[in-house]
Amino acid sequence: MKTYILDSKQELGAVAAESGADAIRREILEKGRVNIILATGASQFEMLEHLTAMKDIDWSKVIAYHLDEYIGILKTHPASFRKYLKERFVDNVPSLAGFFFIEGDAQDIEAERLRLGELISRCTVDVAFVGIGENGHLAFNDPPADFETEDPYLIVKLDSDCRKQQLGEGWFKTLEEVPKRAISMSIKQIMKSSVLIVSVPDRRKAKAVKCAVEGEVTNSCPSSILQNHPDCRLFLDTESAALLTKK
């Protein structure tokens, strides 16, 4: 895991976006088509702003996959990750070759999970843009996460810390409004990505960052699995890196 500590969230977003863009450009040159994964949440604001502003990426050669989504939320809901990604990514790169959204309000959630798994199983993911949760989760794989399942997508229960984070970030008005289940890409599927671009700003993530970087690899801190990835690039600001002993 390569760790980069930047002075601000804006700088973090810019450097993370450029690192991911370099990987995308390289794969376009080598293969002519690139598959990426996109996460959501407050940690991705600055990175997505910089990534979508780049004029030298041929988005017509890029296909994107959705990392996770709440179950039971309409795509028009303010907290919908589909809404988030449409407004902050898809609408800003109109030439994008394709985006496979998770339909969290599908009538048959199990069928939706299987559909997504079949789609992503057909390809090699080149670049995954992800974050780390306050409880150490990776996507919506809360502790204790399943490190063993081969299923590309899972139906998961969200723990109280995860749900409190969503409330704290302002996506919901009350904790009761935060869904208790989601469809999430699995740990093994995320780890299959050739390059991981992990953006983690803010002091509230400092404890999770420490367990991910300096702790043992354990499913009680799901993001610690990133230590085992051959090309994981972790981008922090001074706040999120505050508890690290090795800088």
Buried (B, 14 or more C-beta within 10 A) or exposed (E): BEBBBBEEBBBBBBBBBBBBBEBBBBBBEEEEBBBBBBBBBBBBBBBBBBBBEBEEBBBEBBBBBBBBBBBBBEBEBEBBBBBBBBEBBBEBBEEBBEBBBBBBBBEEBEEBBBBBBEBBEEEEBBBBBBBBBBBBBBBBBBBEBBBEBEBBBBBBEBBEBBBBBBBEBEBBEEEEBBBBBBBBBBBBBBBBBBBBBBBBBBBBBBBBBBBBBEBEBBBEBBBBBBBEBEEBBBBBBBBBBBBBEEE
